Amino acid sequence: YIGSTSIMKEEEKQKLLKNYNPNVQPFDMVKDLYEETEGEPAINTMSMIDIINYLEGDIYLNVDKTSTAHGLEIRMPLTDIRMFDIASRLPADFKVTEEQNKIALRTAASKVLPEEVAFRKKLGFVVPVRFWLAEEPYASKIREKFTSPSAEKFFDTDELVKILDEYVNGNSNFWLKTYVIYVFLVWYDIYFG
């Protein structure tokens, strides 16, 4: 599960990072959760990791900041404690298969909604950052960060520029690497630069 959400392969990290330590792995962040859920279906472990790391540390935060900035009060009914309690007790095959997620919820919804709505593919909260960053003025700002003294502390800046060039020249496989490294460098400069 962790591997499927990683942004870079080990070889890429070794080339890119100046002080790469192969003994420090993303899995270490969630190792305790894997141990706590040992013997549980994999979907339960993945859900717990998502709730703690993604929902609490990302989704809630972004929804709250975005909605508050626009004077909105947002409700997320699927995160209600009663919904969570019911969902956490469902057998794994009521939750997800290779073809479908939220099986029990979608099946219940199909009783009151048209089937094409109840079983529609999840859309998410999509922002076209992947396209924006390859365009000006953003690409130049990223290039500036990727060749900055801050970048030189952590990265082989020639490798950073190669990643950016691949991305700007149309290889969309490099957009997330570009974004994550850029956000890290902006964060670093704000708080430590």
Contact map, one row per residue, 1 for C-alpha under 8 A:
1111100000000000000000000000000000000000000001000000000000000000000000000000000000000000000000000000000000000000000000000000000000000000000000000000000000000000000000000000000000000000000000000
1111110000000000000000000110000000000000000000000000000000000000000000000000000000000000000000000000000000000000000000000000000000000000000000000000000000000000000000000000000000000000000000000
1111110000000000000000000000000000000000000000000000000000000000000000000000000000000000000000000000000000000000000000000000000000000000000000000000000000000000000000000000000000000000000000000
1111110000000000000000000000000000000000000000000000000000000000000000000000000000000000000000000000000000000000000000000000000000000000000000000000000000000000000000000000000000000000000000000
1111111000000000000000000000000000000000000000000000000000000000000000000000000000000000000000000000000000000000000000000000000000000000000000000000000000000000000000000000000000000000000000000
0111111110000000000000000000000000000000000000000000000000000000000000000000000000000000000000000000000000000000000000000000000000000000000000000000000000000000000000000000000000000000000000000
0000111110000000000000000000000000000000000000000000000000000000000000000000000000000000000000000000000000000000000000000000000000000000000000000000000000000000000000000000000110000000000000000
0000011111011000000000000000000000000000000000000000000000000000000000000000000000000000000000000000000000000000000000000000000000000000000000000000000000000000000000000000000010000000000000000
0000011111111000000000000000000000000000000000000000000000000000000000000000000000000000000000000000000000000000000000000000000000000000000000000000000000000000000000000000000000000000000000000
0000000111111100000001000000000000000000000000000000000000000000000000000000000000000000000000000000000000000000000000000000000000000000000000000000000000000000000000000000000000000000000000000
0000000011111110000000000000000000000000000000000000000000000000000000000000000000000000000000000000000000000000000000000000000000000000000000000000000000000000000000000000000000000000000000000
0000000111111111000000000000000000000000000000000000000000000000000000000000000000000000000000000000000000000000000000000000000000000000000000000000000000000000000000000000000000000000000000000
0000000111111111100100000000000000000000000000000000000000000000000000000000000000000000000000000000000000000000000000000000000000000000000000000000000000000000000000000000000000000000000000000
0000000001111111110100000000000000000000000000000000000000000000000000000000000000000000000000000000000000000000000000000000000000000000000000000000000000000000000000000000000000000000000000000
0000000000111111110000000000000000000000000000000000000000000000000000000000000000000000000000000000000000000000000000000000000000000000000000000000000000010010000000000000000000000000000000000
0000000000011111110000000000000000000000000000000000000000000000000000000000000000000000000000000000000000000000000000000000000000000000000000000000000000111011000000000000000000000000000000000
0000000000001111111100000000000000000000000000000000000000000000000000000000000000000000000000000000000000000000000000000000000000000000000000000000000001110000000000000000000000000000000000000
0000000000000111111100000000000000000000000000000000000000000000000000000000000000000000000000000000000000000000000000000000000000000000000000000000000011110000000000000000000000000000000000000
0000000000000000111110000000000000000000000000000000000000000000000000000000000000000000000000000000000000000000000000000000000000000000000000000000000001000000000000000000000000000000000000000
0000000000001100111111000000000000000000000000000000000000000000000000000000000000000000000000000000000000000000000000000000000000000000000000000000000000000000000000000000000000000000000000000
0000000000000000001111110000000000000000000000000000000000000000000000000000000000000000000000000000000000000000000000000000000000000000000000000000000000000000000000000000000000000000000000000
0000000001000000000111111000000000000000000000000000000000000000000000000000000000000000000000000000000000000000000000000000000000000000000000000000000000000000000000000000000000000000000000000
0000000000000000000011111000000000000000000000000000000000000000000000000000000000000000000000000000000000000000000000000000000000000000000000000000000000000000000000000000000000000000000000000
0000000000000000000011111101000000000000000000000000000000000000000000000000000000000000000000000000000000000000000000000000000000000000000000000000000000000000000000000000000000000000000000000
0000000000000000000001111111100000000000000000000000000000000000000000000000000000000000000000000000000000000000000000000000000000000000000000000000000000000000000000000000000000000000000000000
0100000000000000000000011111110000000000000000000000000000000000000000000000000000000000000000000000000000000000000000000000000000000000000000000000000000000000000000000000000000000000000000000
0100000000000000000000001111111000000000000000000000000000000000000000000000000000000000000000000000000000000000000000000000000000000000000000000000000000000000000000000000000000000000000000000
0000000000000000000000011111111000000000000000000000000000000000000000000000000000000000000000000000000000000000000000000000000000000000000000000000000000000000000000000000000000000000000000000
0000000000000000000000001111111100000000000000000000000000000000000000000000000000000000000000000000000000000000000000000000000000000000000000000000000000000000000000000000000000000000000000000
0000000000000000000000000111111111000000000000001000000000000000000000000000000000000000000000000000000000000000000000000000000000000000000000000000000000000000000000000000000000000000000000000
0000000000000000000000000011111111100000000000000000000000000000000000000000000000000000000000000000000000000000000000000000000000000000000000000000000000000000000000000000000000000000000000000
0000000000000000000000000000111111110000000000000000000000000000000000000000000000000000000000000000000000000000000000000000000000000000000000000000000000000000000000000000000000000000000000000
0000000000000000000000000000011111111000000010011000000000000000000000000000000000000000000000000000000000000000000000000000000000000000000000000000000000000000000000000000000000000000000000000
0000000000000000000000000000011111111100000010000000000000000000000000000000000000000000000000000000000000000000000000000000000000000000000000000000000000000000000000000000000000000000000000000
0000000000000000000000000000001111111100000000000000000000000000000000000000000000000000000000000000000000000000000000000000000000000000000000000000000000000000000000000000000000000000000000000
0000000000000000000000000000000111111100000000000000000000000000000000000000000000000000000000000000000000000000000000000000000000000000000000000000000000000000000000000000000000000000000000000
0000000000000000000000000000000011111111000110000000000000000000000000000000000000000000000000000000000000000000000000000000000000000000000000000000000000000000000000000000000000000000000000000
0000000000000000000000000000000001111111000000000000000000000000000000000000000000000000000000000000000000000000000000000000000000000000000000000000000000000000000000000000000000000000000000000
0000000000000000000000000000000000001111100000000000000000000000000000000000000000000000000000000000000000000000000000000000000000000000000000000000000000000000000000000000000000000000000000000
0000000000000000000000000000000000001111110110000000000000000000000000000000000000000000000000000000000000000000000000000000000000000000000000000000000000000000000000000000000000000000000000000
0000000000000000000000000000000000000011111110000000000000000000000000000000000000000000000100000000000000000000000000000000000000000000000000000000000000000000000000000000000000000000000000000
0000000000000000000000000000000000000001111111000000000000000000000000000000000000000000000000000000000000000000000000000000000000000000000000000000000000000000000000000000000000000000000000000
0000000000000000000000000000000000000000111111100000000000000000000000000000000000000000000100010000000000000000000000000000000000000000000000000000000000000000000000000000000000000000000000000
0000000000000000000000000000000000001001111111110000000000000000000000000000000000000001000100000000000000000000000000000000000000000000000000000000000000000000000000000000000000000000000000000
0000000000000000000000000000000011001001111111111000000000000000000000000000000000000000000000000000000000000000000000000000000000000000000000000000000000000000000000000000000000000000000000000
1000000000000000000000000000000000000000011111111100000000000000000000000000000000000000000000000000000000000000000000000000000000000000000000000000000000000000000000000000000000000000000000000
0000000000000000000000000000000000000000001111111110000000000000000000000000000000000000000000000000000000000000000000000000000000000000000000000000000000000000000000000000000000000000000000000
0000000000000000000000000000000010000000000111111111000000000000000000000000000000000000000000000000000000000000000000000000000000000000000000000000000000000000000000000000000000000000000000000
0000000000000000000000000000010010000000000011111111110000000000000000000000000000000000000000000000000000000000000000000000000000000000000000000000000000000000000000000000000000000000000000000
0000000000000000000000000000000000000000000001111111111000000000000000000000000000000000000000000000000000000000000000000000000000000000000000000000000000000000000000000000000000000000000000000
0000000000000000000000000000000000000000000000111111111100000000000000000000000000000000000000000000000000000000000000000000000000000000000000000000000000000000000000000000000000000000000000000
0000000000000000000000000000000000000000000000011111111110000000000000000000000000000000000000000000000000000000000000000000000000000000000000000000000000000000000000000000000000000000000000000
0000000000000000000000000000000000000000000000001111111111000000000000000000000000000000000000000000000000000000000000000000000000000000000000000000000000000000000000000000000000000000000000000
0000000000000000000000000000000000000000000000001111111111100000000000000000000000000000000000000000000000000000000000000000000000000000000000000000000000000000000000000000000000000000000000000
0000000000000000000000000000000000000000000000000111111111110000000000000000000000000000000000000000000000000000000000000000000000000000000000000000000000000000000000000000000000000000000000000
0000000000000000000000000000000000000000000000000011111111111000000000000000000000000000000000000000000000000000000000000000000000000000000000000000000000000000000000000000000000000000000000000
0000000000000000000000000000000000000000000000000001111111111000000000000000000000000000000000000000000000000000000000000000000000000000000000000000000000000000000000000000000000000000000000000
0000000000000000000000000000000000000000000000000000111111111100000000000000000000000000000000000000000000000000000000000000000000000000000000000000000000000000000000000000000000000000000000000
0000000000000000000000000000000000000000000000000000011111111110000000000000000000000000000000000000000000000000000000000000000000000000000000000000000000000000000000000000000000000000000000000
0000000000000000000000000000000000000000000000000000001111111111000000000000000000000000000000000000000000000000000000000000000000000000000000000000000000000000000000000000000000000000000000000
0000000000000000000000000000000000000000000000000000000111111111100000000000000000000000000000000000000000000000000000000000000000000000000000000000000000000000000000000000000000000000000000000
0000000000000000000000000000000000000000000000000000000001111111110000000000000000000000000000000000000000000000000000000000000000000000000000000000000000000000000000000000000000000000000000000
0000000000000000000000000000000000000000000000000000000000111111111000000100000000000000000000000000000000000000000000000000000000000000000000000000000000000000000000000000000000000000000000000
0000000000000000000000000000000000000000000000000000000000011111111100000100000000000000000000000000000000000000000000000000000000000000000000000000000000000000000000000000000000000000000000000
0000000000000000000000000000000000000000000000000000000000001111111110000000000000000000000000000000000000000000000000000000000000000000000000000000000000000000000000000000000000000000000000000
0000000000000000000000000000000000000000000000000000000000000111111111000000000000000000000000000000000000000000000000000000000000000000000000000000000000000000000000000000000000000000000000000
0000000000000000000000000000000000000000000000000000000000000011111111111100000000000000000000000000000000000000000000000000000000000000000000000000000000000000000000000000000000000000000000000
0000000000000000000000000000000000000000000000000000000000000001111111111000000000000000000000000000000000000000000000000000000000000000000000000000000000000000000000000000000000000000000000000
0000000000000000000000000000000000000000000000000000000000000000111111110000000000000000000000000000000000000000000000000000000000000000000000000000000000000000000000000000000000000000000000000
0000000000000000000000000000000000000000000000000000000000000000011111110000000000000000000000000000000000000000000000000000000000000000000000000000000000000000000000000000000000000000000000000
0000000000000000000000000000000000000000000000000000000000000000001111111000000000000000000000000000000000000000000000000000000000000000000000000000000000000000000000000000000000000000000000000
0000000000000000000000000000000000000000000000000000000000000000001111111100000000000000000000000000000000000000000000000000000000000000000000000000000000000000000000000000000000000000000000000
0000000000000000000000000000000000000000000000000000000000000000001100111110000000000000000000000000000000000000000000000000000000000000000000000000000000000000000000000000000000000000000000000
0000000000000000000000000000000000000000000000000000000000000011001000011111000000000000000000000000000000000000000000000000000000000000000000000000000000000000000000000000000000000000000000000
0000000000000000000000000000000000000000000000000000000000000000000000001111100000000000000000000000000000000000000000000000000000000000000000000000000000000000000000000000000000000000000000000
0000000000000000000000000000000000000000000000000000000000000000000000000111111100000000000000000000000000000000000000000000000000000000000000000000000000000000000000000000000000000000000000000
0000000000000000000000000000000000000000000000000000000000000000000000000011111100100000000000000000000000000000000000000000000000000000000000000000000000000000000000000000000000000000000000000
0000000000000000000000000000000000000000000000000000000000000000000000000001111100110000000000000000000000000000000000000000000000000000000000000000000000000000000000000000000000000000000000000
0000000000000000000000000000000000000000000000000000000000000000000000000001111110110000000000000000000000000000000000000000000000000000000000000000000000000000000000000000000000000000000000000
0000000000000000000000000000000000000000000000000000000000000000000000000001111111110000000000000000000000000000000000000000000000000000000000000000000000000000000000000000000000000000000000000
0000000000000000000000000000000000000000000000000000000000000000000000000000001111111000000000000000000000000000000000000000000000000000000000000000000000000000000000000000000000000000000000000
0000000000000000000000000000000000000000000000000000000000000000000000000000000111111100000000000000000000000000000000000000000000000000000000000000000000000000000000000000000000000000000000000
0000000000000000000000000000000000000000000000000000000000000000000000000000111111111110000000000000000000000000000000000000000000000000000000000000000000000000000000000000000000000000000000000
0000000000000000000000000000000000000000000000000000000000000000000000000000011111111111000000000000000000000000000000000000000000000000000000000000000000000000000000000000000000000000000000000
0000000000000000000000000000000000000000000000000000000000000000000000000000000011111111100000000000000000000000000000000000000000000000000000000000000000000000000000000000000000000000000000000
0000000000000000000000000000000000000000000000000000000000000000000000000000000001111111110000000000000000000000000000000000000000000000000000000000000000000000000000000000000000000000000000000
0000000000000000000000000000000000000000000000000000000000000000000000000000000000111111110000100000000000000000000000000000000000000000000000000000000000000000000000000000000000000000000000000
0000000000000000000000000000000000000000000100000000000000000000000000000000000000011111110000000000000000000000000000000000000000000000000000000000000000000000000000000000000000000000000000000
0000000000000000000000000000000000000000000000000000000000000000000000000000000000001111111000000000000000000000000000000000000000000000000000000000000000000000000000000000000000000000000000000
0000000000000000000000000000000000000000000000000000000000000000000000000000000000000111111101100000000000000000000000000000000000000000000000000000000000000000000000000000000000000000000000000
0000000000000000000000000000000000000000000000000000000000000000000000000000000000000000111111100000000000000000000000000000000000000000000000000000000000000000000000000000000000000000000000000
0000000000000000000000000000000000000000101100000000000000000000000000000000000000000000011111110000000000000000000000000000000000000000000000000000000000000000000000000000000000000000000000000
0000000000000000000000000000000000000000000000000000000000000000000000000000000000000000001111111000000000000000000000000000000000000000000000000000000000000000000000000000000000000000000000000
0000000000000000000000000000000000000000000000000000000000000000000000000000000000000000011111110000011100000000000000000000000000000000000000000000000000000000000000000000000000000000000000000
0000000000000000000000000000000000000000000000000000000000000000000000000000000000000010011111111000111100000000000000000000000000000000000000000000000000000000000000000000000000000000000000000
0000000000000000000000000000000000000000001000000000000000000000000000000000000000000000000111111111111000000000000000000000000000000000000000000000000000000000000000000000000000000000000000000
0000000000000000000000000000000000000000000000000000000000000000000000000000000000000000000010111111101000000000000000000000000000000000000000000000000000000000000000000000000000000000000000000
0000000000000000000000000000000000000000000000000000000000000000000000000000000000000000000000011111100000000000000000000000000000000000000000000000000000000000000000000000000000000000000000000
0000000000000000000000000000000000000000000000000000000000000000000000000000000000000000000000011111100000000000000000000000000000000000000000000000000000000000000000000000000000000000000000000
0000000000000000000000000000000000000000000000000000000000000000000000000000000000000000000000011111111000000000000000000000000000000000000000000000000000000000000000000000000000000000000000000
0000000000000000000000000000000000000000000000000000000000000000000000000000000000000000000000111111111000000000000000000000000000000000000000000000000000000000000000000000000000000000000000000
0000000000000000000000000000000000000000000000000000000000000000000000000000000000000000000001110001111111000000000000000000000000000000000000000000000000000000000000000000000000000000000000000
0000000000000000000000000000000000000000000000000000000000000000000000000000000000000000000001111001111111100000000000000000000000000000000000000000000000000000000000000000000000000000000000000
0000000000000000000000000000000000000000000000000000000000000000000000000000000000000000000001100000011111110000000000000000000000000000000000000000000000000000000000000000000000000000000000000
0000000000000000000000000000000000000000000000000000000000000000000000000000000000000000000000000000011111111000000000000000000000000000000000000000000000000000000000000000000000000000000000000
0000000000000000000000000000000000000000000000000000000000000000000000000000000000000000000000000000011111111100000001100000000000000000000000000000000000000000000000000000000000000000000000000
0000000000000000000000000000000000000000000000000000000000000000000000000000000000000000000000000000001111111110000001000000000000000000000000000000000000000000000000000000000000000000000000000
0000000000000000000000000000000000000000000000000000000000000000000000000000000000000000000000000000000111111111000000000000000000000000000000000000000000000000000000000000000000000000000000000
0000000000000000000000000000000000000000000000000000000000000000000000000000000000000000000000000000000011111111100001000000000000000000000000000000000000000000000000000000000000000000000000000
0000000000000000000000000000000000000000000000000000000000000000000000000000000000000000000000000000000001111111111011100000000000000000000000000000000000000000000000000000000000000000000000000
0000000000000000000000000000000000000000000000000000000000000000000000000000000000000000000000000000000000111111110000000000000000000000000000000000000000000000000000000000000000000000000000000
0000000000000000000000000000000000000000000000000000000000000000000000000000000000000000000000000000000000011111110000000000000000000000000000000000000000000000000000000000000000000000000000000
0000000000000000000000000000000000000000000000000000000000000000000000000000000000000000000000000000000000001111111011000000000000000000000000000000000000000000000000000000000000000000000000000
0000000000000000000000000000000000000000000000000000000000000000000000000000000000000000000000000000000000000111111111000000000000000000000000000000000000000000000000000000000000000000000000000
0000000000000000000000000000000000000000000000000000000000000000000000000000000000000000000000000000000000000100111111110000000000000000000000000000000000000000000000000000000000000000000000000
0000000000000000000000000000000000000000000000000000000000000000000000000000000000000000000000000000000000000000011111110000000000000000000000000000000000000000000000000000000000000000000000000
0000000000000000000000000000000000000000000000000000000000000000000000000000000000000000000000000000000000000100111111110000000000000000000000000000000000000000000000000000000000000000000000000
0000000000000000000000000000000000000000000000000000000000000000000000000000000000000000000000000000000001101100111111110000000000000000000000000000000000000000000000000000000000000000000000000
0000000000000000000000000000000000000000000000000000000000000000000000000000000000000000000000000000000001000100001111111000000000000000000000000000000000000000000000000000000000000000000000000
0000000000000000000000000000000000000000000000000000000000000000000000000000000000000000000000000000000000000000001111111100000000000000000000000000000000000000000000000000000000000000000000000
0000000000000000000000000000000000000000000000000000000000000000000000000000000000000000000000000000000000000000000000111110000000000000000000000000000000000000000000000000000000000000000000000
0000000000000000000000000000000000000000000000000000000000000000000000000000000000000000000000000000000000000000000000011111000000000000000000000000000000000000000000000000000000000000000000000
0000000000000000000000000000000000000000000000000000000000000000000000000000000000000000000000000000000000000000000000001111110000000000000000000000000000000000000000000000000000000000000000000
0000000000000000000000000000000000000000000000000000000000000000000000000000000000000000000000000000000000000000000000000111110000000000000000000000000000000000000000000000000000000000000000000
0000000000000000000000000000000000000000000000000000000000000000000000000000000000000000000000000000000000000000000000000011111000000000000000000000000000000000000000000000000000000000000000000
0000000000000000000000000000000000000000000000000000000000000000000000000000000000000000000000000000000000000000000000000011111100000000000000000000000000000000000000000000000000000000000000000
0000000000000000000000000000000000000000000000000000000000000000000000000000000000000000000000000000000000000000000000000000111110000000000000000000000000000000000000000000000000000000000000000
0000000000000000000000000000000000000000000000000000000000000000000000000000000000000000000000000000000000000000000000000000011111110000000000000000000000000000000000000000000000000000000000000
0000000000000000000000000000000000000000000000000000000000000000000000000000000000000000000000000000000000000000000000000000001111111000000000000000000000000000000000000000000000000000000000000
0000000000000000000000000000000000000000000000000000000000000000000000000000000000000000000000000000000000000000000000000000000111111100000000000000000000000000000000000001001100000000000000000
0000000000000000000000000000000000000000000000000000000000000000000000000000000000000000000000000000000000000000000000000000000111111110000000000000000000000000000000000000000000000000000000000
0000000000000000000000000000000000000000000000000000000000000000000000000000000000000000000000000000000000000000000000000000000111111111010000000000000000000000000000000000000000000000000000000
0000000000000000000000000000000000000000000000000000000000000000000000000000000000000000000000000000000000000000000000000000000011111111011000000000000000000000000000000000001000100000000000000
0000000000000000000000000000000000000000000000000000000000000000000000000000000000000000000000000000000000000000000000000000000001111111011000000000000000000000000000110000000000000000000000000
0000000000000000000000000000000000000000000000000000000000000000000000000000000000000000000000000000000000000000000000000000000000111111111000000000000000000000000000010000000000000000000000000
0000000000000000000000000000000000000000000000000000000000000000000000000000000000000000000000000000000000000000000000000000000000011111111100000000000000000000000000000000000000000000000000000
0000000000000000000000000000000000000000000000000000000000000000000000000000000000000000000000000000000000000000000000000000000000000011111110000000000000000000000000000000000000000000000000000
0000000000000000000000000000000000000000000000000000000000000000000000000000000000000000000000000000000000000000000000000000000000011111111111000000000000000000000000000000000000000000000000000
0000000000000000000000000000000000000000000000000000000000000000000000000000000000000000000000000000000000000000000000000000000000001111111111100000000000000000000100010000000000000000000000000
0000000000000000000000000000000000000000000000000000000000000000000000000000000000000000000000000000000000000000000000000000000000000001111111110000000000000000000000000000000000000000000000000
0000000000000000000000000000000000000000000000000000000000000000000000000000000000000000000000000000000000000000000000000000000000000000111111111000000000000000000000000000000000000000000000000
0000000000000000000000000000000000000000000000000000000000000000000000000000000000000000000000000000000000000000000000000000000000000000011111111100000000000000000100000000000000000100000000000
0000000000000000000000000000000000000000000000000000000000000000000000000000000000000000000000000000000000000000000000000000000000000000001111111110000000000000100100000000000000000000000000000
0000000000000000000000000000000000000000000000000000000000000000000000000000000000000000000000000000000000000000000000000000000000000000000111111111000000000000000000000000000000000000000000000
0000000000000000000000000000000000000000000000000000000000000000000000000000000000000000000000000000000000000000000000000000000000000000000011111111011000000000000000000000000000000100110000000
0000000000000000000000000000000000000000000000000000000000000000000000000000000000000000000000000000000000000000000000000000000000000000000001111111001000001001100000000000000000000100100000000
0000000000000000000000000000000000000000000000000000000000000000000000000000000000000000000000000000000000000000000000000000000000000000000000111111101100001001100000000000000000000000000000000
0000000000000000000000000000000000000000000000000000000000000000000000000000000000000000000000000000000000000000000000000000000000000000000000011111111100000000000000000000000000000000000000000
0000000000000000000000000000000000000000000000000000000000000000000000000000000000000000000000000000000000000000000000000000000000000000000000000011111110000000000000000000000000000000000000000
0000000000000000000000000000000000000000000000000000000000000000000000000000000000000000000000000000000000000000000000000000000000000000000000001001111111000000000000000000000000000000100110001
0000000000000000000000000000000000000000000000000000000000000000000000000000000000000000000000000000000000000000000000000000000000000000000000001111111111111000000000000000000000000000100000000
0000000000000000000000000000000000000000000000000000000000000000000000000000000000000000000000000000000000000000000000000000000000000000000000000011111111111000000000000000000000000000000000000
0000000000000000010000000000000000000000000000000000000000000000000000000000000000000000000000000000000000000000000000000000000000000000000000000000111111100000000000000000000000000000000000000
0000000000000000111000000000000000000000000000000000000000000000000000000000000000000000000000000000000000000000000000000000000000000000000000000000011111110000000000000000000000000000000000000
0000000000000001110000000000000000000000000000000000000000000000000000000000000000000000000000000000000000000000000000000000000000000000000000000000001111111011000000000000000000000000000000000
0000000000000011110000000000000000000000000000000000000000000000000000000000000000000000000000000000000000000000000000000000000000000000000000000000001101111111000000000000000000000000000000000
0000000000000001000000000000000000000000000000000000000000000000000000000000000000000000000000000000000000000000000000000000000000000000000000000110001100111111100000000000000000000000000000000
0000000000000000000000000000000000000000000000000000000000000000000000000000000000000000000000000000000000000000000000000000000000000000000000000000000000011111110000000000000000000000000000000
0000000000000011000000000000000000000000000000000000000000000000000000000000000000000000000000000000000000000000000000000000000000000000000000000000000000111111111000000000000000000000000000000
0000000000000001000000000000000000000000000000000000000000000000000000000000000000000000000000000000000000000000000000000000000000000000000000000110000000111111111100000000000000000000000000000
0000000000000000000000000000000000000000000000000000000000000000000000000000000000000000000000000000000000000000000000000000000000000000000000100110000000001111111110000000000000000000000000000
0000000000000000000000000000000000000000000000000000000000000000000000000000000000000000000000000000000000000000000000000000000000000000000000000000000000000111111111000000000000000000000000000
0000000000000000000000000000000000000000000000000000000000000000000000000000000000000000000000000000000000000000000000000000000000000000000000000000000000000011111111100000010011000000000000000
0000000000000000000000000000000000000000000000000000000000000000000000000000000000000000000000000000000000000000000000000000000000000000001001100000000000000001111111110000010001000000000000000
0000000000000000000000000000000000000000000000000000000000000000000000000000000000000000000000000000000000000000000000000000000000000000000000000000000000000000111111111000000000000000000000000
0000000000000000000000000000000000000000000000000000000000000000000000000000000000000000000000000000000000000000000000000000000000000000000000000000000000000000011111111110010000000000000000000
0000000000000000000000000000000000000000000000000000000000000000000000000000000000000000000000000000000000000000000000000000000000000100000000000000000000000000001111111111111001000000000000000
0000000000000000000000000000000000000000000000000000000000000000000000000000000000000000000000000000000000000000000000000000000000000110001000000000000000000000000111111110000000000000000000000
0000000000000000000000000000000000000000000000000000000000000000000000000000000000000000000000000000000000000000000000000000000000000000000000000000000000000000000011111110000000000000000000000
0000000000000000000000000000000000000000000000000000000000000000000000000000000000000000000000000000000000000000000000000000000000000000000000000000000000000000000001111111000000000000000000000
0000000000000000000000000000000000000000000000000000000000000000000000000000000000000000000000000000000000000000000000000000000000000000000000000000000000000000000001111111111000000000000000000
0000000000000000000000000000000000000000000000000000000000000000000000000000000000000000000000000000000000000000000000000000000001000000000000000000000000000000000000100111111000000000000000000
0000000000000000000000000000000000000000000000000000000000000000000000000000000000000000000000000000000000000000000000000000000000000000000000000000000000000000000000100011111100000000000000000
0000000000000000000000000000000000000000000000000000000000000000000000000000000000000000000000000000000000000000000000000000000000000000000000000000000000000000001101100011111111000000000000000
0000000000000000000000000000000000000000000000000000000000000000000000000000000000000000000000000000000000000000000000000000000001001000000000000000000000000000000000100011111111100000000000000
0000001000000000000000000000000000000000000000000000000000000000000000000000000000000000000000000000000000000000000000000000000001000000000000000000000000000000000000000000111111110000000000000
0000001100000000000000000000000000000000000000000000000000000000000000000000000000000000000000000000000000000000000000000000000000000000000000000000000000000000001000000000011111111000000000000
0000000000000000000000000000000000000000000000000000000000000000000000000000000000000000000000000000000000000000000000000000000000000000000000000000000000000000001100100000011111111100000000000
0000000000000000000000000000000000000000000000000000000000000000000000000000000000000000000000000000000000000000000000000000000000001000000000000000000000000000000000000000001111111110000000000
0000000000000000000000000000000000000000000000000000000000000000000000000000000000000000000000000000000000000000000000000000000000000000000000000000000000000000000000000000000111111111000000000
0000000000000000000000000000000000000000000000000000000000000000000000000000000000000000000000000000000000000000000000000000000000000000000000000000000000000000000000000000000011111111100000000
0000000000000000000000000000000000000000000000000000000000000000000000000000000000000000000000000000000000000000000000000000000000000000000001001100000000000000000000000000000001111111110000000
0000000000000000000000000000000000000000000000000000000000000000000000000000000000000000000000000000000000000000000000000000000000000000000000000000000000000000000000000000000000111111111000000
0000000000000000000000000000000000000000000000000000000000000000000000000000000000000000000000000000000000000000000000000000000000000000000000000000000000000000000000000000000000011111111100000
0000000000000000000000000000000000000000000000000000000000000000000000000000000000000000000000000000000000000000000000000000000000000000000000001100011000000000000000000000000000001111111110000
0000000000000000000000000000000000000000000000000000000000000000000000000000000000000000000000000000000000000000000000000000000000000000000000001000000000000000000000000000000000000111111111000
0000000000000000000000000000000000000000000000000000000000000000000000000000000000000000000000000000000000000000000000000000000000000000000000000000000000000000000000000000000000000011111111100
0000000000000000000000000000000000000000000000000000000000000000000000000000000000000000000000000000000000000000000000000000000000000000000000000000010000000000000000000000000000000001111111111
0000000000000000000000000000000000000000000000000000000000000000000000000000000000000000000000000000000000000000000000000000000000000000000000000000010000000000000000000000000000000000111111111
0000000000000000000000000000000000000000000000000000000000000000000000000000000000000000000000000000000000000000000000000000000000000000000000000000000000000000000000000000000000000000011111111
0000000000000000000000000000000000000000000000000000000000000000000000000000000000000000000000000000000000000000000000000000000000000000000000000000000000000000000000000000000000000000001111111
0000000000000000000000000000000000000000000000000000000000000000000000000000000000000000000000000000000000000000000000000000000000000000000000000000000000000000000000000000000000000000000111111
0000000000000000000000000000000000000000000000000000000000000000000000000000000000000000000000000000000000000000000000000000000000000000000000000000010000000000000000000000000000000000000111111
